[in-house]
Amino acid sequence: MPLHGARASALLAWVNSTKVCTHPLDDLSQLQDCSVFIGIINKIHRSEEGESVLEQPLPERISFIRGFLQKHCKHKSATENLVSAQKLLEGEELALAKVAVLLLYHTSMSCKSPGDWNEFDYKTQVELASILKFVLDNEESLNENLETFLQRKAPLSSSSASSSSSEEHSPLLSLPYKREVRFLELQKIASSSSGANNMIPGPPSSPMGDVMQTPQFQLRRLKQQLAVERENRDELEVELAENRKLIAEKEAQITMMQQRIDRLALLNEKQAADQLEPKEMEELREKNESLMARLHEALRQCQDLKTEKGQMDRKINQLSEENGDLSFKLREIASHLVQLQEALNELSEEHNAALAQSQEKQGQLESELRAALQEKKCSEEKIEILQGKISLLEDQLARLGDCSTQEKGEVMGDILKLEELKQEVSSLAAKGAELQATVLRLEEEKQLREAALQSERGRFEEEKQQLGGLVASLQSSLSESHRARERLEQDLRAR
């Protein structure tokens, strides 16, 4: 089965946006040599670890890419079956698309900010957002579902439909009072994590930005960052253990050298007692001075190592405390995010109910308005016809005014017929005025409902942006800790 065209195009557009390839690619098959994938990996890590791999044959490149996916993309047990090395060797487009999906997911989790997605057109963003949302929803079952998703259009889930509806439409009229109370409680909950919510902008109005601002995505990103922090701490602890081992070896060398010095000192005393020759004494003195110099150098190195060990111990303790605080903060943030998601779901449900009710009322008003306008038009047409008949009869009566008595008697019938027409015209005119008043009333009611709809729509959008701002503030608390951890790691590497 061929790949879904729009999703393949969106993945190719994302690959081109990384600026790794010199010339834009126009087909997934051009990724077969895997050099672009390796370039994207290097860009994600801001390192050159994959440069040497580019000089190796294709099997080694594929092994490097699969190793990266196993380590960083939370699919360690599934990568063996998810991305087949043999199919990558054969250049199968489906396998290449899978690698692109996983790298897109990892890049979005690692470094892509919502503003960076504005370089894509809306249609491409919609497809990229659907890919990212699919991976988030199917992390534990990608083996079974990813191929089907890439080869045909996936059905829209109820949760996605509800979310889309809440973003494309705004609530009508007034929502229940409990909605306002819940939102105020929500602000109090989030204020415990950050005090600068008013200075944080709302989420970007783009499909990718909307997905990246969802609590599900934010919580997944926080968990991944925490995992990276723990991995960095483990590496630092390994480095500290190696330094401790080195210190122990140096101390053992110092002990051995001290023992040799003590033996030489005893030998020197013995030889002095035996009145050795001056030449032999000089040689022993020189050896003793050389050993003492080496001892002092070893002692200095040992002291430096002890000082560094003390510093690293303090930093490890600090990192452990920070990690504990970070874990506590993550649990707290996760709880807040769940509450935010529940509140957002309730707002969406209430909005959808109000929208359906208002749309039904709006349709009823429009039907009544159309019927009134149609009836008014018919009345106006009847009045015009009757007025024409009246004018005709009046002309006839004027011409017959000088006729004989018998003819005047016949004319009296036309006059009565004429009076009846005038009464009918008056009746229709009154009915037309009544219909005009009804039309004006219906149009005024329609305008009032449209004004209420617009007002409530703006209110819902403002609340939605505030929710996004609260989520962003929770994210910043962990990002600040992550930056401090990176600075500490750089300091340790510089030493």
Sequence and secondary structure as in RCSB ss.txt:
>XXXX:A:sequence
MPLHGARASALLAWVNSTKVCTHPLDDLSQLQDCSVFIGIINKIHRSEEGESVLEQPLPERISFIRGFLQKHCKH
KSATENLVSAQKLLEGEELALAKVAVLLLYHTSMSCKSPGDWNEFDYKTQVELASILKFVLDNEESLNENLETFL
QRKAPLSSSSASSSSSEEHSPLLSLPYKREVRFLELQKIASSSSGANNMIPGPPSSPMGDVMQTPQFQLRRLKQQ
LAVERENRDELEVELAENRKLIAEKEAQITMMQQRIDRLALLNEKQAADQLEPKEMEELREKNESLMARLHEALR
QCQDLKTEKGQMDRKINQLSEENGDLSFKLREIASHLVQLQEALNELSEEHNAALAQSQEKQGQLESELRAALQE
KKCSEEKIEILQGKISLLEDQLARLGDCSTQEKGEVMGDILKLEELKQEVSSLAAKGAELQATVLRLEEEKQLRE
AALQSERGRFEEEKQQLGGLVASLQSSLSESHRARERLEQDLRAR
>XXXX:A:secstr
    HHHHHHHHHHHHHTT SSS   SGGGGTT HHHHHHHHHHHTS TTHHHHTS HHHHHHHHHHHHHHHSS 
TTTHHHHS HHHHHTT HHHHHHHHHHHHHHHHHHT  GGGGGGS HHHHHHHHHHHHHHHHTGGGHHHHHHHHH
HS     HHHHHHHHHHHS   S   HHHHHHHHHHHHHHHTT S GGGS    SSHHHHHHTSHHHHHHHHHHH
HHHHHHHHHHHHHHHHHHHHHHHHHHHHHHHHHHHHHHHHHHHHHHHHTT  HHHHHHHHHHHHHHHHHHHHHHH
HHHHHHHHHHHHHHHHHHHHHHHHHHHHHHHHHHHHHHHHHHHHHHHHHHHHHHHHHHHHHHHHHHHHHHHHHHH
HHHHHHHHHHHHHHHHHHHHHHHHTTTS HHHHHHHHHHHHHHHHHHHHHHHHHHHHHHHHHHHHHHHHHHHHHH
HHHHHHHHHHHHHHHHHHHHHHHHHHHHHHHHHHHHHHHHHHHH 
